[in-house]
Amino acid sequence: MPRVLLGAVVLVVAAGAWLIVRGVLAVGEAMALKTAAAQFEADLDVAASDAAGAASTLDRMSGDAGALAGHALTLASLTSDPVWRAAEAVPFAGEQLAAARVGAAELAHLTVAGRDVLRAAAGVLDAPAAGGLDLEAIRALRPPLDDVVAALDDARTALDGIDRTRLLGPVDQGLDALQAMIERTGPAFEAMRATAAVVPPLLGADEPRLILLMLQNPAELRAGGGITGTFIAIRADDGHLELVDQADGSVFAPASEPLLEIPADASASPDDGVGRFVQNITTTPDFALSARLGAAWWEGRTGQQADAVVALDPLVLKPLLALTGPVMVGERQIWAEQVVDALLRDPYLEQEQDAQTAFFRAVTESVFTAAIAKPAEAPGMAFHLAPMIDAGRLAVWSAHAEEQSVLKETPAAGLAARIAQRDAHALLFDDLTGGKLDAYLAADLGLTTSRCRPDGVATTVVRATLTSAVDPGMILPWTSFPAMGGFDRHDIGLRLTALAPPGSVVEAVQVDGKPVAWSAATVVGRPGAAARVTLTPGQSAVVEFRFAGDPDPSDPVLIHTPLVGDPPIRVEEGSCR
């Protein structure tokens, strides 16, 4: 018996020593992993600011991802042997060991899958000799992207299954960091998978396609982005792109009847003329409807059926110009940093309408011709255009059902889809003056949710602080600033529409703390309220919409019509004092 007891003691001591050694090694790997992750983040920041260095940046990121995966695999190995698993039965200490093991295993799966995606992405940078985009290389991204999205889903499930109520600080903080990484990178990988599925057929991998670009102008706001001013037709054939036609919105005469059936909840006002005026097709946040209307207008004019519609505003030209370099239009050289003044302000003050149209066409043709001429830079363009999708400045619709079924689940499906995907509150902007002064609108947006009512129902306030930066001394040509609707020529006149998740009820609308007239507005199935706001030069106004309802308290979100500037958004928990 003494020998048996002695043997048991030796085994326990040996196991303890083994765990200590493994623990020390695991801590070392965790520190190395943290260093590698910091380097990866640094290179990611470089990628975000270096539009032209896609190939070299990808090489660095692939190396970073390999280091991350190596450390993560070692950490997972150190925390998953039989002794470690057996020790998980020990009260309290075992909970820490089990949580560390699960976190390390999921991190290893994620980093290996991410590394494989980056390695596969290297093939996309190798353009064919003929100068087109290698669509087969994009298709080759599908398997590793499927793996990384599956790993993300598995990691979310595994982490949700951990009871974290008694975890020590370092372990709990490590899991927090892992969850934050999943939330930060997950949407990007999911969007990449959708891109790899849709882009090859969209760019003519199987047959030639006609892509219709719709340029929106946020200097005259519409709920979906801005007035539709220019259409461009691009022929795509096996990764080769050719600009084949373009037209200004002014060539499309108003229709006596809507071109398509318009749902009753398409926009905040039944008088918007969504289906009758080409300039108003984005008055609805439903981009699928806007795209189908744009395609119908184009077919009516040219007889050509669009296979896809892509909407973008002039701010999308900034990353393209960063890659192509400046373009010369007449005697003016336009750089990426000059897009807002060059396209959204100066032309309306300096040129007649026909000259504006010619200028916009020339700029558009120059930028896209330059971009199409550099297919090897396409991955870099895609990388830098991704934030534009999240900001609502770039949306894509396909006339092919299989492709559209993929697109509609991504942020690229447009404003209404982004609102539904995140069950968000929303703030829509529509210009009422017919002018182009929204280029001088500054905004600060906020969302505050509190639970102070006796019945426990949440109160949510959607807030917009708006300021006009219009110079009252500016000479505004009548043709560009007609001041329709009874507004003064220097006024910014808007309809603001706030939307809430289904089941919410509008309680009040205030401007500068005082109640104002408002109208109920159900838009794309979501309850809301619409109110008019007028800003004279230099004036500010605070507009608040108050809703009663029960939004998801874990992730309140406010999505808005893309403006000329990117306004700060403050999402806060309200006080009951």
ABEGO torsion letter per residue (X at the ends): XAAAAAAAAAAAAAAAAAAAAAAAAAAAAAAAAAAAAAAAAAAAAAAAABAAAAAAAAAAAAAAAAAAAAAAAAAAAAAABAAAAAAAABBGAAAAAAAAAAAAAAAAAAAAAAAAAAAAAAAAABBBAAGBBBAAAAAAAAAAAAAAAAAAAAAAAAAAABBAAABBAAAAAAAAAAAAAAAAAAAAAAAAAAAAAAAAAAAGAABBBBBBBBBBBAABBBAAGBBBABBBBBBBBGGBBBBABBBBAAABBBBABBABBBBAAABABAAAGAAABAAAAAABABAAAAAAAAAAAAAAAAGBBBABBBBBBAAAAAAAAAAAEBBBBEABBBBAAAAAAAAAAAAAAABBAAAAAAAAAAAAAAAAAAAAABAAAAAAAAAAAAAAAAAGABBBBBABAAAAAAAAABAAAEAAAAAAAAGBBBBBBBBAAGBAAAAABBBBBBBBBBBABAAGBBBBBBBBBBBBABBAABBBBAAABAGBGGBBAABBBBBBBBBBBBGBBBABBBBGGBBBBBBBBBBGGBBBBBBBBBBBBGBBBBBBBBBBEBBBAABBBBBBBBBABBBBBBBBBBBAX
